[in-house]
């Protein structure tokens, strides 16, 4: 097998969220009857249940009517829109962001992540990533021929911090790690890094000269008045060492417009633009206009959206807490839950397929987030409230059928 | 300087079309007065002068109203839209295309090119590219750590074929080239490969087991009833060896929606989807809907559009033919002209900056398409007709000021 063959085998997307329709289901045998109920796809948020920011489409249409100057922006995105986004994000994070030097508009936050990692990782570079964390992180490091250095996060150990193993992180940094990448709130667990953890990450990165990418995609959707700390606002770290990634695809439901931003280090943003030039030129020109609605939502809209999600979380947690052998930490921010389940007589990948066939429920297997999560799955609970609760009841029933 | 630093230096986008606003102009000194006239940006087509296919925005809006299923498609794109595109492209090229296995929707044709090359090129692989050809081709090979093997195309030698050096191509194939990439019609010259040339490329690729990417972005805009031959329809080549790239960004003016397609080898399309999963997930979901308008233009629309472009070409050619020391081959398809100009006392990059300052005209320096084109520039003449002709007069005037 040649190198590229191997590389693309590792890049397998069969179990990735949203790709379930391409799975081979021929080997799956069900125990018990199909359980009826409204289908729920927990692999991503339901933008029909929680619609995009009001006015998103109007702003898109206005963008189209601007014509050529909206269609053909600089590769890093329209200057006017960058200026608007930079101002709003500087206010949100408590930092200063120069729209001309420190920010790029990208095709989704996935685009931002790809461009940032491609701009930092050279062949053989050590890259520390958290376990568990977003499923593409490992794949990106491998694609760019970096070496993954896993850092454990024991999210069940406490609820006062994320549970990142800072000793392991320091050892990794000492050992020559060039880049540290983490999502905050963490995907898939929904836990927030404490201000002590963020402060320590900043100090260690500074001490060992490590670049950090903070994926803050869900950082606006904070529950229970929790405290959130932006790494980029820490005084202990050189701003040129940090790239922060955000976007309106999740809480704001604008995923269909494929928009994200990365801000921070001007050197890395410059490289990201050069890479963007050969990857896909720019984020869709007309779509860029939609960023104007971001951080400019109608009065009370965001508060209500957060409250609605917190209510869904609470009902799902009640269900999960009464299910035998389930273990879960409450989401602190964002729309993910990452329960562990009792040992089954099938693998987690088989269980996911069974769940889809038998209960019309799609979840993402834990193994997408780290190979040891063979008894966990992730859900995105940004769904119709009643349908989500009923679907979780079906998940618990199916677990009963296959429990060891 | 580290490896990555070097890599990104080579990726320089300063002179790339559309990035002129980021150029350093401080060193430029002008001879003579500013020449007044309507500003023309020849670096890309003007979608205000030639607007997108009628109804594009309506179809986008319908896509948004479909909600979640349009926002979250499979990574390779919505199945319904792939089926529609596959049917239309099979008819256009005279091949058969299985929508499920042989086609992927991408963020623009740039996205298709990036994904295809990333799916084929392993470190150290030899990749043959035509000189001159699309400016990103070389950069893509270098980004993926491949080795560029240039194949000369002597487009001034004849007007009965593109002028590709087939002996050099065979030598390169013999010498272990893995991938051959070419645009047809050629960017920047607008010449079409003859059916003999295409047939010979197919035979050579087949004989030496070389994969071929055919970038056919402008293949619908054919002038003077010229013959166009699709490589993918050649019987001498295994369909699994070919990827064809097309999209509605140029003749159809839908660049602002960022849409492209790649079709052909199922093995490569599979890899492209895996790569898309980590690059930007998918082409913008709502934008994908706009592909429905492609190859479904109103009766007569395409014929008229082609005639309008041919008329602009003819007027520009008249101007160029009378300008002393200019040399140009007539565009056979697409909207590019690639004239060579007399020797100047400034470099072509300086000339391009001067032109922008002195005459409000933007062109792309020949050196973006091959380092030897120090006396050429490319224009995209999909512009307001009168403004384009007047701008070309100003270009000729400015050349006079700086001629050796």
Interface residues (C-beta under 8 A of the other chain):
Chain A: X2 X3 X4 X7 X8 X11 X12 X13 X16 X18 X19 X21 X22 X44 X46 X47 X48 X51 X57 X60 X61 X63 X64 X67 X68 X70 X71 X72 X74 X75 X79 X106 X107 X108 X110 X111 X114 X119 X120 X121 X122 X123 X136 X139 X140 X143 X145 X255 X256 X257 X258 X271 X273 X274 X275 X277 X278 X279 X280 X281 X282 X283 X284 X285 X286 X287
Chain B: X2 X3 X4 X7 X8 X11 X12 X13 X16 X18 X19 X21 X22 X44 X46 X47 X48 X51 X57 X60 X61 X63 X64 X67 X68 X70 X71 X72 X74 X75 X79 X106 X107 X108 X110 X111 X114 X119 X120 X121 X122 X123 X136 X139 X140 X143 X145 X255 X256 X257 X258 X271 X273 X274 X275 X277 X278 X279 X280 X281 X282 X283 X284 X285 X286 X287
